[in-house]
Amino acid sequence: MQNLTPKRMFFTKGVGYHRNKLQSFELALRDADIEECNIVTVSSIFPPNCRIIPKKSGIQHIRPGQITFMVMARECTNEPNRLLCAAIGLAQPKDKKQYGYISEHHAFGETDEKASDFAEDLAATMLASTLGIELDPAKAWDERKQLYVAGNNRQFMSRSIAQSARGHKDGLWTTVLSAAVMLMD
């Protein structure tokens, strides 16, 4: 059986507008450059020794019809001017031999920045809890070093991607998505 542990991962995001809800999702996938995939959404573990690569490099490894695993956040509305967002957060131990956590967050009324911060805090909190560490993101975040520092001086790096948009003024369906796309090869 093929090893399904991802070796590389990239982040992407997109937005789509259409009178049909499903087609607005398809257009968001196109905007994110992942419309040719057969998507399988997975949960939240970032594998040990997995490398994060640029989106441009990652997309070159996707073939039409390929089954592609990803953690995806997605939100949609047909309410004019309603702010919606979807974000993915990653908390990764500085020790690359350990696994990390990926979180997904989707909401209304949040900007890219707020959604990104929440997704990163969520991923860091989830990772800390698996290690038996109580984490208060407001106290653990080291702005200067750009990482979380938790119990016994454990250090987590974090990053996120978010897509927000306002619902189309004419009531078309608006879909936003963010994804962490996993590559096996």
ROVOTOR-612492 format. One record per residue: residue in three letters; x, y, z of N, C-alpha, C in turn. Coordinates in steps of 0.1 Angstrom, whole numbers, plus 5000, padded with zeros to 4 digits. Layout:
<recs>
REC	ala	X	Y	Z	X	Y	Z	X	Y	Z
...
</recs>
This chain:
<recs>
REC	met	5008	4988	5000	5000	5000	5000	5009	5013	5000
REC	gln	5004	5023	4993	5012	5035	4992	5012	5042	5005
REC	asn	5023	5048	5009	5025	5056	5021	5017	5070	5018
REC	leu	5007	5072	5026	4999	5085	5025	5003	5096	5034
REC	thr	5016	5095	5039	5020	5106	5048	5026	5117	5039
REC	pro	5020	5129	5040	5025	5140	5031	5039	5144	5034
REC	lys	5046	5147	5023	5060	5151	5024	5062	5166	5022
REC	arg	5052	5172	5015	5052	5186	5013	5038	5191	5014
REC	met	5037	5204	5017	5024	5211	5018	5025	5225	5014
REC	phe	5015	5231	5008	5014	5245	5004	5001	5251	5008
REC	phe	5001	5264	5010	4988	5271	5013	4983	5278	5001
REC	thr	4970	5279	5000	4963	5286	4989	4950	5292	4994
REC	lys	4944	5301	4987	4932	5307	4991	4925	5312	4978
REC	gly	4911	5314	4979	4904	5319	4968	4890	5324	4971
REC	val	4884	5331	4962	4871	5336	4963	4864	5335	4950
REC	gly	4851	5332	4951	4843	5331	4939	4829	5336	4940
REC	tyr	4823	5342	4929	4810	5347	4929	4802	5341	4918
REC	his	4789	5337	4921	4781	5331	4910	4766	5331	4915
REC	arg	4757	5330	4906	4743	5329	4910	4740	5316	4917
REC	asn	4748	5305	4914	4746	5292	4920	4757	5290	4930
REC	lys	4753	5285	4941	4762	5283	4953	4773	5273	4949
REC	leu	4770	5262	4943	4781	5253	4939	4791	5259	4929
REC	gln	4786	5267	4920	4795	5273	4910	4803	5284	4917
REC	ser	4798	5290	4927	4807	5300	4934	4818	5293	4941
REC	phe	4816	5281	4946	4826	5273	4952	4837	5269	4941
REC	glu	4832	5264	4930	4841	5261	4919	4850	5273	4915
REC	leu	4844	5284	4914	4852	5296	4911	4862	5300	4922
REC	ala	4859	5297	4934	4868	5299	4945	4880	5289	4944
REC	leu	4877	5277	4940	4887	5267	4937	4896	5271	4926
REC	arg	4890	5277	4915	4898	5282	4904	4907	5293	4908
REC	asp	4902	5302	4916	4910	5313	4921	4922	5308	4930
REC	ala	4920	5297	4937	4930	5291	4945	4939	5282	4937
REC	asp	4936	5280	4924	4944	5271	4915	4943	5256	4919
REC	ile	4932	5252	4925	4931	5238	4928	4918	5232	4923
REC	glu	4913	5238	4912	4900	5233	4907	4901	5219	4900
REC	glu	4913	5215	4896	4914	5203	4889	4916	5190	4898
REC	cys	4915	5193	4911	4917	5182	4921	4904	5175	4924
REC	asn	4905	5162	4928	4894	5156	4935	4898	5157	4950
REC	ile	4891	5166	4956	4895	5170	4970	4890	5160	4980
REC	val	4899	5156	4989	4895	5149	5001	4899	5157	5013
REC	thr	4890	5162	5021	4893	5170	5032	4897	5161	5044
REC	val	4908	5165	5051	4913	5157	5062	4914	5166	5074
REC	ser	4917	5160	5086	4917	5168	5098	4931	5174	5100
REC	ser	4936	5175	5112	4944	5186	5116	4959	5183	5119
REC	ile	4964	5172	5115	4978	5169	5118	4988	5173	5107
REC	phe	4998	5180	5111	5009	5184	5102	5020	5174	5104
REC	pro	5023	5165	5094	5033	5154	5096	5047	5159	5100
REC	pro	5054	5150	5108	5068	5153	5110	5076	5154	5097
REC	asn	5086	5162	5097	5095	5163	5085	5088	5168	5072
REC	cys	5076	5172	5073	5069	5177	5061	5074	5192	5058
REC	arg	5077	5194	5045	5082	5208	5042	5071	5216	5036
REC	ile	5071	5229	5040	5061	5238	5034	5068	5244	5022
REC	ile	5061	5244	5011	5067	5249	4998	5058	5260	4993
REC	pro	5063	5269	4984	5055	5279	4978	5044	5274	4970
REC	lys	5033	5281	4969	5021	5277	4962	5025	5274	4947
REC	lys	5032	5283	4941	5036	5281	4927	5043	5267	4925
REC	ser	5052	5263	4934	5058	5250	4932	5048	5239	4935
REC	gly	5040	5240	4945	5030	5230	4948	5020	5227	4937
REC	ile	5015	5237	4931	5005	5236	4920	5011	5228	4908
REC	gln	5024	5229	4906	5031	5222	4895	5030	5207	4897
REC	his	5028	5202	4910	5028	5188	4913	5014	5182	4912
REC	ile	5004	5190	4909	4990	5185	4909	4986	5182	4894
REC	arg	4980	5170	4893	4976	5166	4879	4960	5166	4879
REC	pro	4954	5169	4868	4940	5169	4867	4934	5155	4871
REC	gly	4924	5156	4880	4918	5143	4885	4924	5137	4897
REC	gln	4936	5142	4900	4944	5136	4911	4936	5137	4925
REC	ile	4936	5127	4932	4930	5128	4946	4940	5135	4954
REC	thr	4935	5146	4960	4943	5156	4967	4938	5158	4981
REC	phe	4946	5155	4991	4942	5157	5005	4945	5171	5009
REC	met	4936	5177	5017	4939	5190	5022	4930	5193	5034
REC	val	4935	5202	5042	4927	5208	5053	4921	5221	5047
REC	met	4908	5222	5047	4901	5233	5040	4891	5240	5049
REC	ala	4892	5254	5049	4882	5262	5056	4874	5269	5045
REC	arg	4861	5269	5046	4852	5274	5035	4840	5281	5042
REC	glu	4836	5292	5036	4823	5299	5040	4817	5305	5028
REC	cys	4803	5306	5029	4796	5312	5017	4784	5320	5022
REC	thr	4779	5329	5014	4767	5337	5017	4762	5342	5004
REC	asn	4749	5345	5004	4743	5352	4993	4737	5365	4998
REC	glu	4741	5369	5010	4736	5382	5016	4745	5393	5011
REC	pro	4740	5403	5005	4748	5414	5000	4756	5421	5011
REC	asn	4769	5423	5008	4778	5431	5017	4782	5424	5030
REC	arg	4777	5412	5032	4781	5405	5045	4796	5400	5044
REC	leu	4803	5404	5054	4818	5400	5055	4819	5386	5059
REC	leu	4826	5378	5051	4828	5364	5055	4843	5361	5053
REC	cys	4848	5350	5060	4862	5347	5059	4864	5332	5062
REC	ala	4875	5327	5057	4880	5313	5059	4895	5314	5061
REC	ala	4900	5307	5071	4914	5308	5075	4919	5294	5079
REC	ile	4932	5292	5076	4939	5280	5080	4951	5285	5089
REC	gly	4953	5278	5100	4964	5281	5108	4973	5269	5110
REC	leu	4986	5271	5112	4995	5260	5114	5004	5263	5126
REC	ala	5005	5254	5136	5015	5255	5147	5024	5243	5145
REC	gln	5037	5246	5144	5047	5235	5141	5058	5236	5152
REC	pro	5061	5225	5159	5072	5226	5168	5085	5230	5161
REC	lys	5094	5237	5168	5107	5240	5162	5114	5227	5158
REC	asp	5112	5216	5166	5118	5203	5163	5110	5197	5151
REC	lys	5115	5197	5139	5107	5192	5127	5104	5177	5128
REC	lys	5110	5170	5137	5107	5156	5138	5094	5153	5146
REC	gln	5088	5164	5152	5076	5162	5159	5064	5167	5149
REC	tyr	5052	5162	5152	5041	5167	5144	5035	5180	5149
REC	gly	5028	5187	5140	5022	5199	5144	5007	5198	5142
REC	tyr	5000	5209	5143	4986	5210	5141	4982	5220	5131
REC	ile	4971	5217	5123	4965	5226	5114	4951	5229	5118
REC	ser	4947	5241	5119	4933	5244	5122	4926	5251	5111
REC	glu	4913	5249	5111	4905	5257	5101	4895	5265	5108
REC	his	4893	5277	5103	4883	5287	5109	4875	5293	5098
REC	his	4862	5294	5100	4854	5301	5091	4844	5309	5099
REC	ala	4841	5321	5095	4832	5330	5103	4827	5341	5094
REC	phe	4818	5349	5100	4813	5361	5094	4818	5373	5103
REC	gly	4820	5384	5096	4823	5397	5103	4838	5398	5107
REC	glu	4846	5390	5102	4861	5391	5105	4869	5394	5093
REC	thr	4879	5402	5095	4889	5405	5085	4899	5394	5083
REC	asp	4907	5394	5073	4918	5385	5071	4927	5384	5083
REC	glu	4931	5396	5088	4940	5396	5099	4934	5390	5112
REC	lys	4922	5393	5115	4916	5387	5127	4914	5372	5125
REC	ala	4910	5368	5114	4908	5353	5111	4921	5346	5112
REC	ser	4932	5352	5106	4945	5346	5106	4950	5344	5120
REC	asp	4949	5355	5128	4954	5354	5142	4946	5343	5150
REC	phe	4933	5343	5148	4925	5333	5155	4929	5318	5151
REC	ala	4931	5316	5138	4935	5303	5133	4948	5299	5138
REC	glu	4958	5308	5139	4971	5305	5145	4970	5301	5160
REC	asp	4963	5310	5167	4961	5307	5181	4954	5294	5184
REC	leu	4944	5290	5175	4937	5278	5177	4947	5266	5174
REC	ala	4955	5267	5164	4964	5256	5161	4974	5254	5172
REC	ala	4979	5265	5177	4989	5265	5188	4983	5259	5201
REC	thr	4971	5263	5204	4964	5257	5216	4961	5242	5214
REC	met	4957	5238	5202	4955	5224	5200	4968	5216	5201
REC	leu	4979	5221	5196	4992	5214	5197	4996	5213	5211
REC	ala	4995	5224	5218	4999	5225	5233	4991	5215	5241
REC	ser	4978	5214	5238	4970	5204	5246	4974	5190	5244
REC	thr	4979	5186	5232	4983	5172	5230	4996	5169	5238
REC	leu	5004	5180	5241	5016	5178	5248	5014	5180	5263
REC	gly	5001	5182	5267	4998	5183	5281	5002	5197	5287
REC	ile	5002	5207	5278	5006	5221	5282	4994	5230	5281
REC	glu	4991	5237	5291	4981	5247	5291	4986	5260	5284
REC	leu	4980	5264	5274	4985	5276	5266	4975	5287	5265
REC	asp	4980	5299	5270	4972	5311	5268	4979	5318	5257
REC	pro	4973	5318	5245	4980	5325	5233	4984	5339	5235
REC	ala	4977	5347	5243	4980	5361	5245	4993	5362	5253
REC	lys	4996	5352	5262	5008	5352	5270	5019	5345	5264
REC	ala	5016	5335	5256	5027	5326	5250	5033	5332	5237
REC	trp	5027	5341	5230	5032	5346	5218	5043	5356	5220
REC	asp	5055	5353	5214	5066	5361	5215	5067	5369	5202
REC	glu	5063	5382	5202	5062	5390	5190	5076	5392	5183
REC	arg	5086	5394	5192	5100	5396	5186	5105	5383	5179
REC	lys	5103	5372	5185	5108	5359	5178	5098	5353	5169
REC	gln	5085	5359	5168	5075	5354	5160	5072	5339	5162
REC	leu	5071	5335	5175	5067	5321	5178	5061	5321	5191
REC	tyr	5054	5309	5194	5048	5307	5207	5058	5300	5216
REC	val	5059	5304	5229	5068	5297	5239	5058	5292	5250
REC	ala	5058	5279	5252	5049	5273	5262	5057	5264	5272
REC	gly	5050	5258	5281	5056	5250	5292	5070	5243	5288
REC	asn	5079	5243	5298	5092	5237	5296	5100	5243	5284
REC	asn	5097	5256	5281	5103	5263	5270	5101	5257	5256
REC	arg	5090	5250	5254	5086	5244	5241	5083	5256	5232
REC	gln	5089	5255	5220	5086	5266	5210	5079	5261	5198
REC	phe	5069	5268	5194	5061	5265	5182	5062	5277	5172
REC	met	5064	5274	5160	5063	5284	5149	5049	5283	5144
REC	ser	5044	5294	5139	5031	5294	5134	5030	5303	5121
REC	arg	5020	5300	5113	5017	5308	5101	5002	5305	5098
REC	ser	4997	5313	5089	4983	5312	5085	4981	5318	5072
REC	ile	4969	5315	5066	4964	5321	5054	4949	5323	5056
REC	ala	4944	5334	5051	4930	5337	5052	4925	5344	5040
REC	gln	4912	5342	5037	4906	5349	5026	4893	5354	5031
REC	ser	4891	5367	5030	4878	5373	5034	4872	5380	5021
REC	ala	4859	5383	5022	4853	5390	5011	4839	5395	5016
REC	arg	4834	5404	5009	4820	5409	5012	4811	5402	5002
REC	gly	4799	5398	5007	4789	5392	4999	4786	5401	4987
REC	his	4785	5395	4975	4783	5403	4963	4771	5412	4964
REC	lys	4773	5425	4960	4763	5435	4961	4749	5432	4955
REC	asp	4749	5423	4945	4736	5419	4938	4731	5406	4943
REC	gly	4736	5400	4954	4731	5388	4960	4736	5375	4954
REC	leu	4746	5376	4946	4752	5364	4941	4758	5356	4952
REC	trp	4759	5343	4951	4766	5335	4961	4781	5339	4961
REC	thr	4786	5341	4973	4800	5344	4975	4806	5333	4983
REC	thr	4817	5327	4978	4824	5316	4986	4838	5320	4988
REC	val	4843	5319	5000	4858	5321	5003	4863	5307	5008
REC	leu	4876	5305	5005	4882	5293	5010	4897	5295	5012
REC	ser	4902	5288	5022	4917	5287	5024	4920	5272	5026
REC	ala	4932	5268	5022	4935	5254	5022	4950	5252	5024
REC	ala	4953	5241	5032	4966	5236	5033	4966	5223	5025
REC	val	4973	5223	5013	4972	5212	5003	4984	5203	5006
REC	met	4982	5190	5007	4992	5181	5010	4996	5173	4998
REC	leu	5009	5171	4997	5015	5164	4985	5022	5151	4991
REC	met	5020	5140	4985	5026	5127	4989	5039	5125	4983
REC	asp	5042	5130	4971	5054	5127	4964	5065	5137	4967
</recs>
